[in-house]
């Protein structure tokens, strides 16, 4: 199927409703059971909503907001808005009312879809701040406040009144009017470094990204089942998971939530998924935890299988050397070890797509070894998002692949990657100054420091603004150091600081489950987790672990002091974005006193750190 031969995404959905009429389009869980809509049924629901939006006054170019987690209603709303000629403005379900108000007002959205009473109440709490909102539509049924009425999506769609031929013809005439140059969405950046900016993306931006990405991936997109769990408010999931799946006539299933992804994988048995590195870090950690608890015989078998697998994947996919006997050895260990691991994920997973942040090469290689390869990609909201992606049969485990076709990239003198291509945004909504800062003659400044090897593989070093420049003048990318720390079985998350300081320090969050098991085995008395992470025995444990990690690092990248926090970073705690990336600035501000205590006044680490609550010297 040639995506780019169509004028718009709604036009493709219309054809797919005919071509794949009885094929499952979307699955979603309701009252403990996964239910489904066929392409024909889904398209009919979309047209019903488009009819309702038209009656509500939505016209071409009008912005309509969606304030919801992933669910069937989100998809119906998004396509319905497009079919009515509107522009979708997503708002993360985890946003506060104040954050939602800014996006609603700045985008000029007069209609807002909400998922639940909880989201509605966020809007109700800031009702006076969103005076232009005329209509709130909910996916759940509940009674709203009299001063701020709420209607259900069913009511707006008038589902009890079937589409007449004239209704359908009128909406499809609107679909015919949509062009590739029309806006499809305004996506607001997270705003962790300032006021959120609305990224303007067109139908063509998204279509070309899905089309070229799938082509470069080089894997046939037939009879695929994709489990969606990243927020559809984020462009990675929206383009690479949601749109790419539905435009290809495949099956999209919505996970219940992030916490139930593993459970839903066993139920849905997906063939591929889109994720960010955090999921793979958890998978890697959990598998090695199970191995640690296994018998010596099983542990030795696993490690032997990994070693054979490492040789196999590197010869087959990296150096392209003859496999010889290694092929048979890998097949033996695959049946004996790796297949059992894959069965825990439903048994049908053939690959993951990964983006959002650099993935540690050790974890990437591990996933290839166990037979669930990760195709790593790179991009930003402003590039719809894909700029590069790995390809089947052509892999470098520390790389984000090669650049999309019709896309140019180059490195500036300071190593910043700049991009020019059809996926680059039109600009920032109502913000010409910010647009001029990043767009020059069609070239977009990504803000990322990168390297490009002689074969064209791209390697992302770190965010330009996050590069640490020590007092000694050393430039250090924190993410590679953090990734090494997170590979330790007792460390869940790690963040490194040291800008304009004499050395690096780290805040660590523990793998609570392993720490509690250790405390039980060693009969450590403690009241709560906060007391446990400050216990002398635990501090000595982390000191030893980090000393071992430091041995593999240049002296200027080693961690001199650290502190262990009693809990993980989280979205609810404000430390993580909805796509599980660390908010470095927010974390520093939240733990500023603790971080500052890791730097004694004389700068040589000789004073002020004897109190274990203030960190440990290495």
NORLIN-V188405 format. One line per field, one symbol per residue. ss: DSSP state (H for helix, E for strand, - for the rest). Layout:
ss=???
This chain:
ss=--HHH---HHHHHHHHHHH----EEEEEEE--EEEEEEHHHHHHHHHHHHHHHHH-------EEEEE----HHHHHHHHHHHH---EEEEE-----HHHHHHHHHHH---EEEE--HHHHHHHHH-HHH-----EEEE------------EEHHHHH-------HHHHHHHHHHHHH-----EEEEEE---------EEEEEHHHHHHHHHHHHHHH-------EEEE------HHHHHHHHHHHHH---EEEE---HHHHHHHHHHH---EEEE-HHHHHHHHHHHHHHHHH--HHHHHHHHHHHHHHHHHHHHHHHH-----HHHHHHHHHHHHHHHHHHH-------EEEE------HHHHHHHHH---EEEEEEEEHHH-EEEEE-E--E-------EE---EEEEE----EEEEEE-----EE---HHHHHHHEE--EEEEEEEEEE-----EEEEEEHHH-EE-----EE-HHHHHHHHH----EEEEEEE------EEEEEEE-HHHHHHHHHH-------HHHHH--HHHHHHHHHHHHHHH----HHH-EEEEEEE----------E-----E-HHHHHHH-HHHHHH--------------HHH-EE-
